Each structure stands twice: as C-alpha cells, then as structure tokens.
C-alpha cells in the first residue's frame, strides 16, 4: 500500500469527506422541510383559532336571534314552531306542542307543553352548571364551542348565550379558568366529574 505525501489527501479520507458533505446537504434539506412544515402548522393553528372565534360569534348571533324569536312568540302568544331549526344537527328537538296535546288530555295541555320547552315529561337531570363542568372534565383546554355542544346535547332548549353566561359565572366564582380567548379549563381544586 502506498502512502501519499503530506500535501495530498488519502483517497479513503477524500471519499469519507464526500459522504460527509452529502450528509450535510441532506440534513440542510430536512431542516428546511421541517421549518416549512412548522410554518404551515402555525398557519393551520391560526386558521383553526379564527374558525373557532367565528363559530363563537355565530353561536352568539344565533342565540340572540333565537331568544328574540322566543320572546316574540311568548309576547304574541304564538305556539313555538321553529325552535327545532336552532337545534344541533342530528339531535331531536323538544316535542312539538301538538304531540303533547294528543298525549295529555285536558284543555290546558298545550299551555303546559309551551311553558316547558326543554322538558320531555321529566325534570332536567343536570343543571347547566354541572353540564359546563362535565364538558371541562378532561382537564384540557376546551373551546367554548365544545362546551356549548356538550350542554346543548343534554339540554336542547338551552341557547349558546345561556351556556356561555353560565361559563362566565363559573369563571367569576373561581371554578373554571379562562386559559386564552375562547378556551376554558377547570381550576386545580375543582373535582372532575
């Protein structure tokens, strides 16, 4: 085996340095791809946050309109007929007063059904406060839209505004925390249900 002079490089070392340069180039390419993916992820997270804020605003607007319709119906003595439009998709609304009238004999049956739009023949099993706390039971940051959806499933007649007002009361009472805009979690001492 021959050796090269001190000024020249051994072919093996030259080959290994070529591999090293190739690996540096590959690492730089992977690093660039990772940086691009992080930017894309940040953009997606920003869009999700914006969408959740838009959903909260839409919930608030729908709640306000639903309250106005309900108040107008009560004021005018009109039988509520459009509450099912405000229900979450796939969820049955409260029974219509006509079906309550056919099941309950007596002249005042429609008035009783209209006075209890969320009742299905029994008292509500859980308070709104308990439903909000249940929605936060996972211990993670929970968006308002998830809280509204959870409480709305158990209490279909409840508006988004009523649910968010309840969450605000719980926050003022120290039972839950606002982690960031539109996100709540349980306080450390609140027992999880």
C-alpha positions as YAML, in Angstrom:
chain: A
units: angstrom
residues:
- id: 1
  name: UNK
  ca: [0.00, 0.00, 0.00]
- id: 2
  name: UNK
  ca: [1.37, 3.36, -0.92]
- id: 3
  name: UNK
  ca: [1.01, 6.49, 1.12]
- id: 4
  name: UNK
  ca: [0.52, 9.91, -0.26]
- id: 5
  name: UNK
  ca: [2.58, 12.92, 0.57]
- id: 6
  name: UNK
  ca: [1.72, 15.28, 3.35]
- id: 7
  name: UNK
  ca: [0.18, 17.81, 0.94]
- id: 8
  name: UNK
  ca: [-2.33, 15.45, -0.63]
- id: 9
  name: UNK
  ca: [-5.29, 13.61, 0.86]
- id: 10
  name: UNK
  ca: [-5.65, 9.85, 1.10]
- id: 11
  name: UNK
  ca: [-8.35, 8.54, -1.27]
- id: 12
  name: UNK
  ca: [-10.28, 6.95, 1.62]
- id: 13
  name: UNK
  ca: [-10.37, 10.20, 3.57]
- id: 14
  name: UNK
  ca: [-11.40, 12.05, 0.43]
- id: 15
  name: UNK
  ca: [-14.22, 9.55, -0.13]
- id: 16
  name: UNK
  ca: [-15.41, 9.85, 3.50]
- id: 17
  name: UNK
  ca: [-15.37, 13.64, 3.31]
- id: 18
  name: UNK
  ca: [-17.51, 13.43, 0.18]
- id: 19
  name: UNK
  ca: [-20.03, 11.30, 2.13]
- id: 20
  name: UNK
  ca: [-19.88, 13.81, 4.98]
- id: 21
  name: UNK
  ca: [-20.66, 16.71, 2.60]
- id: 22
  name: UNK
  ca: [-23.58, 14.74, 1.14]
- id: 23
  name: UNK
  ca: [-24.98, 14.07, 4.62]
- id: 24
  name: UNK
  ca: [-24.66, 17.80, 5.49]
- id: 25
  name: UNK
  ca: [-26.64, 18.65, 2.36]
- id: 26
  name: UNK
  ca: [-29.32, 16.09, 3.27]
- id: 27
  name: UNK
  ca: [-29.53, 17.46, 6.83]
- id: 28
  name: UNK
  ca: [-29.90, 21.02, 5.48]
- id: 29
  name: UNK
  ca: [-32.72, 19.86, 3.18]
- id: 30
  name: UNK
  ca: [-34.51, 18.08, 6.05]
- id: 31
  name: UNK
  ca: [-34.08, 21.12, 8.28]
- id: 32
  name: UNK
  ca: [-35.56, 23.36, 5.56]
- id: 33
  name: UNK
  ca: [-38.52, 20.96, 5.16]
- id: 34
  name: UNK
  ca: [-39.05, 20.93, 8.94]
- id: 35
  name: UNK
  ca: [-39.02, 24.73, 9.08]
- id: 36
  name: UNK
  ca: [-41.56, 24.87, 6.23]
- id: 37
  name: UNK
  ca: [-43.79, 22.29, 7.98]
- id: 38
  name: UNK
  ca: [-43.64, 24.29, 11.23]
- id: 39
  name: UNK
  ca: [-44.74, 27.43, 9.39]
- id: 40
  name: UNK
  ca: [-47.59, 25.53, 7.74]
- id: 41
  name: UNK
  ca: [-48.64, 24.08, 11.11]
- id: 42
  name: UNK
  ca: [-48.63, 27.56, 12.68]
- id: 43
  name: UNK
  ca: [-50.79, 28.79, 9.81]
- id: 44
  name: UNK
  ca: [-53.26, 25.91, 10.28]
- id: 45
  name: UNK
  ca: [-53.41, 26.56, 14.03]
- id: 46
  name: UNK
  ca: [-54.08, 30.25, 13.35]
- id: 47
  name: UNK
  ca: [-56.89, 29.35, 10.92]
- id: 48
  name: UNK
  ca: [-58.41, 26.91, 13.46]
- id: 49
  name: UNK
  ca: [-58.36, 29.63, 16.12]
- id: 50
  name: UNK
  ca: [-60.02, 32.08, 13.72]
- id: 51
  name: UNK
  ca: [-62.64, 29.48, 12.79]
- id: 52
  name: UNK
  ca: [-63.40, 28.81, 16.47]
- id: 53
  name: UNK
  ca: [-63.80, 32.55, 17.08]
- id: 54
  name: UNK
  ca: [-66.12, 32.78, 14.08]
- id: 55
  name: UNK
  ca: [-68.10, 29.83, 15.43]
- id: 56
  name: UNK
  ca: [-68.40, 31.55, 18.82]
- id: 57
  name: UNK
  ca: [-69.64, 34.72, 17.12]
- id: 58
  name: UNK
  ca: [-72.11, 32.69, 15.05]
- id: 59
  name: UNK
  ca: [-73.30, 30.90, 18.22]
- id: 60
  name: UNK
  ca: [-73.81, 34.25, 19.93]
- id: 61
  name: UNK
  ca: [-75.73, 35.67, 16.95]
- id: 62
  name: UNK
  ca: [-77.88, 32.54, 16.65]
- id: 63
  name: UNK
  ca: [-78.55, 32.63, 20.37]
- id: 64
  name: UNK
  ca: [-79.61, 36.28, 20.22]
- id: 65
  name: UNK
  ca: [-81.94, 35.66, 17.28]
- id: 66
  name: UNK
  ca: [-83.37, 32.53, 18.92]
- id: 67
  name: UNK
  ca: [-84.04, 34.48, 22.14]
- id: 68
  name: UNK
  ca: [-85.74, 37.24, 20.15]
- id: 69
  name: UNK
  ca: [-87.95, 34.72, 18.33]
- id: 70
  name: UNK
  ca: [-88.86, 33.02, 21.61]
- id: 71
  name: UNK
  ca: [-89.68, 36.34, 23.28]
- id: 72
  name: UNK
  ca: [-91.78, 37.42, 20.30]
- id: 73
  name: UNK
  ca: [-93.67, 34.11, 20.37]
- id: 74
  name: UNK
  ca: [-94.29, 34.46, 24.10]
- id: 75
  name: UNK
  ca: [-95.38, 38.08, 23.73]
- id: 76
  name: UNK
  ca: [-97.75, 37.31, 20.87]
- id: 77
  name: UNK
  ca: [-98.97, 34.04, 22.36]
- id: 78
  name: UNK
  ca: [-97.91, 32.14, 19.26]
- id: 79
  name: UNK
  ca: [-97.26, 28.42, 19.60]
- id: 80
  name: UNK
  ca: [-93.49, 27.87, 19.20]
- id: 81
  name: UNK
  ca: [-92.85, 26.02, 15.96]
- id: 82
  name: UNK
  ca: [-89.36, 26.97, 14.77]
- id: 83
  name: UNK
  ca: [-87.19, 26.03, 17.78]
- id: 84
  name: UNK
  ca: [-86.04, 22.86, 16.01]
- id: 85
  name: UNK
  ca: [-84.11, 25.00, 13.50]
- id: 86
  name: UNK
  ca: [-81.72, 26.07, 16.28]
- id: 87
  name: UNK
  ca: [-81.01, 22.50, 17.37]
- id: 88
  name: UNK
  ca: [-77.63, 20.91, 16.67]
- id: 89
  name: UNK
  ca: [-77.61, 18.67, 13.61]
- id: 90
  name: UNK
  ca: [-78.75, 15.14, 14.24]
- id: 91
  name: UNK
  ca: [-80.28, 15.98, 17.61]
- id: 92
  name: UNK
  ca: [-84.03, 15.68, 18.10]
- id: 93
  name: UNK
  ca: [-85.72, 18.86, 19.27]
- id: 94
  name: UNK
  ca: [-88.25, 19.06, 22.07]
- id: 95
  name: UNK
  ca: [-91.62, 17.52, 21.25]
- id: 96
  name: UNK
  ca: [-94.00, 19.84, 19.44]
- id: 97
  name: UNK
  ca: [-96.97, 21.10, 21.48]
- id: 98
  name: UNK
  ca: [-99.36, 19.30, 19.10]
- id: 99
  name: UNK
  ca: [-97.83, 15.93, 20.03]
- id: 100
  name: UNK
  ca: [-98.02, 16.81, 23.74]
- id: 101
  name: UNK
  ca: [-101.65, 17.76, 23.29]
- id: 102
  name: UNK
  ca: [-102.50, 14.40, 21.76]
- id: 103
  name: UNK
  ca: [-100.81, 12.55, 24.64]
- id: 104
  name: UNK
  ca: [-102.07, 14.68, 27.52]
- id: 105
  name: UNK
  ca: [-105.82, 15.08, 27.85]
- id: 106
  name: UNK
  ca: [-107.25, 18.36, 29.10]
- id: 107
  name: UNK
  ca: [-107.74, 21.84, 27.71]
- id: 108
  name: UNK
  ca: [-104.58, 23.29, 29.27]
- id: 109
  name: UNK
  ca: [-102.15, 20.66, 27.86]
- id: 110
  name: UNK
  ca: [-100.73, 22.91, 25.08]
- id: 111
  name: UNK
  ca: [-100.02, 25.69, 27.58]
- id: 112
  name: UNK
  ca: [-98.11, 23.26, 29.83]
- id: 113
  name: UNK
  ca: [-96.04, 21.97, 26.90]
- id: 114
  name: UNK
  ca: [-95.18, 25.52, 25.80]
- id: 115
  name: UNK
  ca: [-94.19, 26.52, 29.34]
- id: 116
  name: UNK
  ca: [-91.66, 23.69, 29.49]
- id: 117
  name: UNK
  ca: [-89.94, 23.61, 26.07]
- id: 118
  name: UNK
  ca: [-86.97, 21.56, 27.29]
- id: 119
  name: UNK
  ca: [-88.98, 19.11, 29.36]
- id: 120
  name: UNK
  ca: [-89.66, 15.65, 27.97]
- id: 121
  name: UNK
  ca: [-92.10, 14.56, 30.61]
- id: 122
  name: UNK
  ca: [-89.49, 14.64, 33.42]
- id: 123
  name: UNK
  ca: [-87.42, 17.18, 35.32]
- id: 124
  name: UNK
  ca: [-84.00, 18.11, 33.90]
- id: 125
  name: UNK
  ca: [-81.48, 15.67, 35.44]
- id: 126
  name: UNK
  ca: [-78.45, 18.00, 35.33]
- id: 127
  name: UNK
  ca: [-78.04, 21.70, 35.91]
- id: 128
  name: UNK
  ca: [-76.40, 23.86, 33.29]
- id: 129
  name: UNK
  ca: [-73.50, 24.46, 35.69]
- id: 130
  name: UNK
  ca: [-72.92, 20.71, 36.00]
- id: 131
  name: UNK
  ca: [-73.01, 20.28, 32.22]
- id: 132
  name: UNK
  ca: [-70.40, 23.02, 31.73]
- id: 133
  name: UNK
  ca: [-68.16, 21.39, 34.36]
- id: 134
  name: UNK
  ca: [-68.66, 17.99, 32.65]
- id: 135
  name: UNK
  ca: [-67.52, 19.46, 29.34]
- id: 136
  name: UNK
  ca: [-64.29, 20.54, 31.05]
- id: 137
  name: UNK
  ca: [-63.78, 17.26, 32.91]
- id: 138
  name: UNK
  ca: [-60.93, 16.14, 30.65]
- id: 139
  name: UNK
  ca: [-58.69, 18.71, 32.31]
- id: 140
  name: UNK
  ca: [-57.52, 20.10, 28.96]
- id: 141
  name: UNK
  ca: [-58.10, 23.48, 27.36]
- id: 142
  name: UNK
  ca: [-61.63, 23.25, 25.99]
- id: 143
  name: UNK
  ca: [-63.05, 25.62, 23.36]
- id: 144
  name: UNK
  ca: [-66.35, 27.34, 24.08]
- id: 145
  name: UNK
  ca: [-67.88, 25.64, 21.04]
- id: 146
  name: UNK
  ca: [-67.26, 22.20, 22.64]
- id: 147
  name: UNK
  ca: [-68.84, 23.37, 25.92]
- id: 148
  name: UNK
  ca: [-71.89, 24.71, 24.05]
- id: 149
  name: UNK
  ca: [-72.19, 21.48, 22.06]
- id: 150
  name: UNK
  ca: [-71.95, 19.28, 25.20]
- id: 151
  name: UNK
  ca: [-74.52, 21.28, 27.17]
- id: 152
  name: UNK
  ca: [-76.76, 21.61, 24.11]
- id: 153
  name: UNK
  ca: [-76.94, 17.82, 23.73]
- id: 154
  name: UNK
  ca: [-78.25, 17.36, 27.26]
- id: 155
  name: UNK
  ca: [-80.45, 20.48, 27.25]
- id: 156
  name: UNK
  ca: [-81.60, 21.13, 23.68]
- id: 157
  name: UNK
  ca: [-83.74, 24.14, 24.63]
- id: 158
  name: UNK
  ca: [-80.74, 25.98, 26.08]
- id: 159
  name: UNK
  ca: [-79.21, 28.76, 23.99]
- id: 160
  name: UNK
  ca: [-75.49, 29.27, 23.42]
- id: 161
  name: UNK
  ca: [-75.72, 32.60, 25.24]
- id: 162
  name: UNK
  ca: [-77.14, 30.92, 28.37]
- id: 163
  name: UNK
  ca: [-74.30, 28.38, 28.29]
- id: 164
  name: UNK
  ca: [-71.57, 30.99, 27.83]
- id: 165
  name: UNK
  ca: [-73.12, 33.15, 30.57]
- id: 166
  name: UNK
  ca: [-73.03, 30.12, 32.89]
- id: 167
  name: UNK
  ca: [-69.35, 29.55, 31.98]
- id: 168
  name: UNK
  ca: [-68.62, 33.22, 32.75]
- id: 169
  name: UNK
  ca: [-70.33, 32.89, 36.16]
- id: 170
  name: UNK
  ca: [-68.28, 29.76, 36.94]
- id: 171
  name: UNK
  ca: [-65.12, 31.65, 35.94]
- id: 172
  name: UNK
  ca: [-66.02, 34.60, 38.20]
- id: 173
  name: UNK
  ca: [-66.69, 32.15, 41.05]
- id: 174
  name: UNK
  ca: [-63.25, 30.58, 40.56]
- id: 175
  name: UNK
  ca: [-64.47, 27.14, 39.47]
- id: 176
  name: UNK
  ca: [-63.03, 27.38, 35.96]
- id: 177
  name: UNK
  ca: [-60.26, 29.39, 34.31]
- id: 178
  name: UNK
  ca: [-60.03, 31.21, 31.01]
- id: 179
  name: UNK
  ca: [-56.81, 29.84, 29.52]
- id: 180
  name: UNK
  ca: [-56.92, 32.01, 26.41]
- id: 181
  name: UNK
  ca: [-59.62, 33.72, 24.41]
- id: 182
  name: UNK
  ca: [-62.41, 31.20, 23.91]
- id: 183
  name: UNK
  ca: [-60.71, 28.39, 25.88]
- id: 184
  name: UNK
  ca: [-61.58, 27.25, 29.42]
- id: 185
  name: UNK
  ca: [-60.32, 24.60, 31.81]
- id: 186
  name: UNK
  ca: [-61.15, 23.50, 35.35]
- id: 187
  name: UNK
  ca: [-59.30, 25.09, 38.25]
- id: 188
  name: UNK
  ca: [-56.88, 22.74, 40.02]
- id: 189
  name: UNK
  ca: [-59.12, 22.23, 43.06]
- id: 190
  name: UNK
  ca: [-62.34, 21.60, 41.08]
- id: 191
  name: UNK
  ca: [-63.23, 17.88, 41.25]
- id: 192
  name: UNK
  ca: [-63.63, 16.29, 37.85]
- id: 193
  name: UNK
  ca: [-66.91, 14.52, 37.17]
...
